[in-house]
Amino acid sequence: MTLLRKIVVSMPVRLLEELDVCAKQSGRNRSEVVRDAMKSYLSQQARSDLRQRLTYGYIEMASINLEMARECAAADDEALTVYESFLAGGD
């Protein structure tokens, strides 16, 4: 059994009326509707936070990856020069 604690939440009358309509239409009480709404909100926030952290990570890695690509391109160019020299009969 889940331990429940009571809290007091203030909201505009119009929002409370909408909550009551939603509860009645779904066959639930206010508390159940509010709990489900909070679970949904917190889940959405967690996804949003993860998306933001991933975005920052990709941005940070972009500069690292660019530097690595530049270093590898320079090494590839040097290797190609040596290979072409070898094919041409050079040392």
C-alpha angles and dihedrals in degrees: 000000000000117000110236127199126195122236133180117236125183119209139164115274092243092055090048090052090052090048091053092050091050092048093049094047092049096042093240134115127248094263093054092049092048092047091051091046091051092048090051093047094048091048090050091049091050090052091047092050091049091049090051093049091048091050091052090046093052091048091050092047092048093072092045092049092047091053091048091049091051091050092048092047090054091049090048091051091051092048091049091051091051091046093049090048090051091050090050089056097257127135 
